[in-house]
Amino acid sequence: MFDSLQALPEDPILGLMAAFRADPASRKIDLGVGVYKDEHGKTPVLAAVRAAEQAVLADQQTKTYVGPGGNDQFNALMTELILGKQHTALTSRRVRGVQAPGGCGALRLGAELLIATGSRPTVHVSDPTWANHVPLLSGAGLKLESYPYFDARTGAVRFDAMLERLDALPAGDVVLLHGCCHNPTGADLSMEQWRKVADVLLQRRLIPYVDIAYQGLGEGIEQDAEGARLIAATVPEALVAVSCSKNFGLYRERVGLLMVLAENEAQANASASHLRKIARGIYSMPPDHGAAIVARILSEAKFNADWRNELDAMRNRMLKLRHTFAAALTKTCNAEVGTAIDRQRGMFSMLPLTPEAVDTLREKHHIYMTRDGRINIAGISLESIDYLAEAVGSVFRR
Ligand code: LMR
């Protein structure tokens, strides 16, 4: 049977990790997979995570099953972290959160819930979007289409074109939005633009599906959630997929949450029951460990304060790298490139490079990034900025 299977190429993002590790060059730079790195290129375990993890292990009395919906305390605290404690969707009891194996697991759970409704809506994703959105959503059986989003020339959002497309979609279709720190471009909506998007979604009875995987790494913990909060305050129904991989540094522990906003409490409860059934049918229940750590951090003042400080430090380091790199690119490429990178936010930006130019950077300079020119800002170090900017300038077509 398996002789019918042909070997597949590596994943466009994860494959870069292995290629980088295998490169014997002494000077090499990894701007590939989206993980935070310190100045030495290491992805540290956060001190708040270490402390909370020890507390979790010391207090744990059992390893018995938790259940398909995961850790209820985690679900409640994460829902509050995203929406803010006093959000009307929470006080009107229209929201339910279900723990999921990472942001990917959350995205798939939401996709399966859309299928379970029987309506099989088309999901509209930004052009471009995170590469893994496609298999995660279409793998559940959903049809995908894209809406205009990024202007590679200006490095900004093509907002008029985006809004025009959304305004022409049929009622009941789903619109996937990046809550903050757009992946792969770093080009985010302003609050004024979020308001216009929310109004169109409401008027056209579209279902927003917000993917928020970088809360705290763009402008700040509260600021980065404002788009999702506005959406949840405006529309009757929405999905929100959340990842704790980057802002808690829990990548391999697979910690995520799928939030469903329904028209009323009964529908929210019914939706959550479907999510638990779907989880049971795919992986039975999510892994406990990482979610238990997050619940401990969010529920204990000392851990919480330490985590927020560490998150602020990660964001500020990336902002400094971004500004310094943008200034260097202004010299080696041009002012437009520098200005665009400077204005973008979060872990990523997209350099205006051809796939062939990206190949040259890898082969000649041992600089790794995805072939669309996406770079992980955290993979830059202050020490490497000039070298990197020179190399990018050498393959950049003016
Ligand atoms: C990325 O975009 O690099 C990260 O979200 C890691 C992944 O799973 O692709």
Residues whose N, C-alpha, C, O or C-beta is under 5 A from the ligand:
A	BS01	LMR	I13 G32 V33 G34
